[in-house]
Amino acid sequence: MRTYRDIFAVSQFRALFVARCIVMTSISLAGLALGTITYGATGSPVLTALSMFGGPLITLLGSSLVLGASDSLRPRTAMIASAVAALVADSLQAIPGMPWGARFAILAVPFLVASATGGSTVRLLTAIVPADGLLLGRATLNIAVGVMQIIGYGLGGVLLHWFSAPGLFVIAAVADVVAIVVVRLGVGDHRAVSNGGSSLMRRTRTVNRSLLGSRVTRPLYLCMWVPNGLIVGCEALFVPFAGAAGAGLLFATSAAGMLFGDVVMGRFIPPPLRDRLIGPVRLWLAAPYLAFFCHPALPVAAVLAFLASFGYCASLPMQERLLGCTSPDIRGQTFGLFSNGLMIGQSLGALAGGAVAMAVPPYDAMGILAVASALVTVSLTRGLRRSAPHVRSGKTTGVEPAEDEGMMLR
């Protein structure tokens, strides 16, 4: 088992970790600022939620057209490009008096760039950490994301007492600059993968078709996207269920459960066991929310949210399987597709939760979403077996040149 000391001994991983923390702080500050401005201008909770959490829907466009840039760009270049896009957007958002409609257009820019480069971090991780330390590295970066989201939103709430919402964008832009410097100075210039002479859009479509058409990788993606997204739909109903003050407690305990799960799965469970735990832990993600049919009191609901969020850690061994059954030359796009699909699934899950809650009380809607999540998990069990190490036998999904089309599926 690799330890945190092992991976933090890698100087490039330390730089990557610090940059991730800074970037997530910037994203949280910018999201809170935009939500504050949008609500003040429109008074619409729907538009406010869309301004803060709807950005990932934009990644659908990038995933279908330019996701191949995760492999064809050098990882450091891709990360800097994403941070520069955020810097430009935050700088423009800091202009006082800008119409909120224009702010939505600016919001699309960093998400579109990030959707094209979303797999670069994993490509970099595979180059700088030992193979048996990749999962712990991924788990550690997940922890950074969760912790810095909590800190970033909390810090943003405090800063709004002294600064205007555009002022938060200025602070976010400064954080973007710091992240760019950290990546430029701390991360090595690792090579990109040749596109084989094909265009970026053509390679993107070919690899996506290969990954989503494979009987091995398609169930993996669906298992990581759909059940998780439906449970995020439960979390999107925390405010209607418990009010603003109670929702804060539920969000905090949910985040704590997710972080605890990543630590346990990534650090303490050996590889053979964690692969066998995929099935039970996937179901565990939905099971506690079934108790919301009974309309639990807030303290009980907080415990249930903590227990359920532990189940998110099932995606870590599934990512290990994804790594094992795909070719190294498409690794960036493989994990970029996973990340973008996960964000899209979470956004759609939140919308589904809101739609169900318009017909039934929030606690019943949360229970219904949990049932749907569990049913999807069970329905995908057979397909998920195809990616098990003892079944896969070294077979991988990838792309290679062909005479008739220039690219073909392997």
Residue pairs with C-beta under 8 A, 6 or more apart in sequence:
1 267
1 268
1 270
2 130
2 132
2 133
2 136
3 136
3 267
4 136
4 140
4 267
6 130
6 133
6 136
7 13
7 129
7 133
7 136
7 137
7 140
8 14
8 17
10 128
10 129
11 186
12 124
12 128
12 186
12 187
12 188
13 125
13 128
13 129
13 137
14 186
15 182
15 183
15 185
15 186
15 187
16 121
16 124
16 125
16 128
16 141
16 183
16 186
16 187
17 140
17 141
17 144
18 182
18 186
19 79
19 83
19 179
19 182
19 183
19 186
19 187
20 121
20 141
20 144
20 145
20 148
21 144
21 147
21 148
22 175
22 178
22 179
22 182
23 83
23 86
23 175
23 176
23 179
24 144
24 145
24 148
24 149
24 152
25 148
25 151
25 152
25 155
25 172
25 175
26 86
26 90
26 152
26 172
26 173
26 175
26 176
26 179
27 86
27 149
27 152
27 172
28 148
28 149
28 151
28 152
28 153
28 155
28 156
29 152
29 155
29 156
29 159
29 168
29 169
29 171
29 172
29 175
30 86
30 89
30 90
30 93
30 168
30 169
30 172
31 51
31 52
31 53
31 153
32 52
32 152
32 153
32 156
32 157
32 160
32 168
33 93
33 156
33 165
33 166
33 168
33 169
33 172
34 51
34 52
34 93
34 103
34 107
34 165
35 48
35 49
35 51
35 52
36 160
36 165
37 51
37 100
37 103
37 165
37 166
38 44
38 47
38 48
38 51
38 100
38 103
39 45
39 47
39 48
40 165
41 100
42 48
42 100
47 100
49 350
51 100
51 103
51 104
51 107
53 347
53 350
54 347
55 107
55 108
55 110
55 111
56 111
56 340
56 343
56 344
56 346
56 347
57 344
57 347
58 107
58 108
58 111
58 112
58 115
59 111
59 112
59 114
59 115
59 118
59 340
59 343
59 344
60 115
60 340
60 344
61 112
61 115
62 111
62 112
62 113
62 114
62 115
62 116
62 118
62 340
63 115
63 208
63 336
63 337
63 340
63 341
63 344
64 204
64 205
64 208
65 201
65 204
66 115
66 116
66 200
66 201
66 204
67 115
67 116
67 118
67 119
67 204
67 207
67 208
67 333
67 336
67 337
67 340
68 195
68 200
68 201
68 203
68 204
68 207
68 333
69 78
69 116
69 117
69 200
70 78
70 116
70 117
70 118
70 119
70 120
70 123
70 332
70 333
70 335
70 336
71 119
71 123
71 192
71 193
71 195
71 329
71 330
71 331
71 332
71 333
72 192
72 193
72 194
72 195
72 200
72 203
73 81
73 117
73 120
73 192
74 189
74 190
74 191
74 192
75 120
75 121
75 123
75 124
75 127
75 187
75 190
75 192
75 332
76 124
76 183
76 184
76 187
76 188
76 189
76 190
77 189
77 192
78 116
78 117
78 120
79 117
79 120
79 121
79 124
79 183
79 187
80 180
80 183
80 184
81 113
81 117
82 110
82 113
82 114
82 117
82 120
83 176
83 179
83 180
83 183
84 176
84 180
85 109
85 110
85 112
85 113
85 114
86 110
86 172
86 176
87 173
87 176
87 177
87 180
88 109
88 110
89 106
89 107
89 109
89 110
90 169
90 170
90 172
90 173
90 176
91 169
91 173
92 98
92 106
93 103
93 106
93 166
93 169
94 166
94 167
94 169
94 170
94 173
95 166
96 164
96 166
115 336
115 340
116 336
117 336
118 335
118 336
118 339
118 340
119 331
119 332
119 333
119 334
119 335
119 336
119 337
119 338
119 339
120 332
120 336
121 141
121 335
122 138
122 331
122 332
122 334
122 335
122 336
123 190
123 331
123 332
123 335
124 187
124 190
125 134
125 137
125 138
125 141
126 134
126 323
126 328
126 331
127 190
128 188
128 190
129 137
132 271
134 320
134 323
135 266
135 271
135 316
135 317
135 319
135 320
136 266
136 267
138 266
138 316
138 319
139 262
139 263
139 265
139 266
139 267
139 313
139 316
140 266
142 258
142 262
142 266
142 316
143 259
143 262
143 263
146 255
146 258
146 259
146 262
147 259
149 255
150 252
150 255
156 168
159 167
159 168
159 171
160 168
163 171
193 329
193 330
193 332
195 203
196 203
196 399
196 400
196 401
196 406
196 407
197 401
197 406
198 206
198 406
198 407
202 406
202 407
203 399
203 407
204 333
206 399
206 407
206 409
207 330
207 333
207 334
207 399
208 333
208 337
209 409
210 330
210 397
210 398
210 399
210 409
210 410
211 217
211 218
211 221
211 326
211 330
211 333
211 334
211 337
211 397
212 218
212 221
212 337
213 409
214 397
215 383
215 386
216 325
216 386
216 387
216 392
216 395
216 397
217 322
217 325
217 326
217 334
217 387
217 397
218 383
219 380
219 383
219 384
219 386
219 387
220 318
220 321
220 322
220 325
220 384
220 387
221 322
221 337
221 338
221 341
222 376
222 380
222 383
223 282
223 318
223 377
223 380
223 384
224 315
224 318
224 319
224 338
224 341
224 342
225 341
225 342
225 344
225 345
226 345
226 373
226 376
227 282
227 285
227 286
227 373
227 374
227 376
227 377
228 285
228 312
228 315
228 342
228 345
228 346
228 349
228 373
229 342
229 345
229 346
229 347
229 348
229 349
229 352
230 286
230 349
230 352
230 369
230 370
230 372
230 373
230 376
231 285
231 286
231 289
231 308
231 311
231 312
231 349
231 369
231 370
231 373
232 345
232 346
232 349
232 350
232 353
233 349
233 350
233 351
233 352
233 353
233 354
233 356
233 369
234 289
234 292
234 308
234 353
234 366
234 369
234 370
235 250
235 251
235 254
235 305
235 350
236 349
236 350
236 353
236 354
237 353
237 354
237 357
237 362
237 365
237 366
238 246
238 247
238 250
238 251
238 254
238 305
239 247
240 357
240 362
241 247
241 250
241 292
241 301
241 362
241 363
241 366
242 249
242 250
242 298
242 301
246 298
246 301
249 298
249 302
250 298
250 301
250 302
250 305
253 302
253 303
253 305
253 306
253 309
254 305
254 306
254 308
254 309
255 309
256 306
256 309
257 305
257 306
257 307
257 308
257 309
257 310
257 312
258 309
258 310
258 312
258 313
260 306
260 310
261 281
261 309
261 310
261 311
261 312
261 313
262 312
262 313
262 316
264 310
264 313
265 274
265 277
265 281
265 313
265 314
265 316
265 317
266 313
266 316
269 277
271 317
271 320
274 316
274 317
274 320
275 317
275 320
275 321
275 388
275 389
277 314
277 317
278 314
278 317
278 318
278 384
279 381
279 384
281 310
281 311
281 313
281 314
282 311
282 314
282 377
283 311
283 374
283 377
283 378
284 307
284 308
284 310
284 311
284 314
285 308
285 309
285 310
285 311
285 312
285 314
285 373
285 377
286 308
286 311
286 370
286 371
286 373
286 374
286 377
287 308
287 311
287 370
287 374
288 304
288 305
288 307
288 308
288 370
289 304
289 308
289 366
289 367
289 369
289 370
289 373
290 367
290 370
290 371
290 374
291 300
291 304
291 367
292 301
292 304
292 363
292 364
292 366
292 367
292 370
293 363
293 364
293 367
294 363
295 361
295 363
296 304
296 363
315 342
319 335
319 338
321 387
321 388
321 389
321 392
322 334
322 335
322 338
322 387
323 331
323 334
324 387
324 389
324 392
324 396
325 387
325 392
325 395
325 396
325 397
326 334
326 396
326 397
326 398
327 396
327 397
327 398
327 399
327 410
329 398
329 399
330 397
330 398
330 399
349 369
352 369
353 365
353 366
353 369
356 365
356 368
356 369
357 365
359 365
360 368
385 391
386 392
396 410
397 409
397 410
398 410
399 407
399 408
399 409
399 410
400 407
400 408
400 410
401 407
401 408
402 408
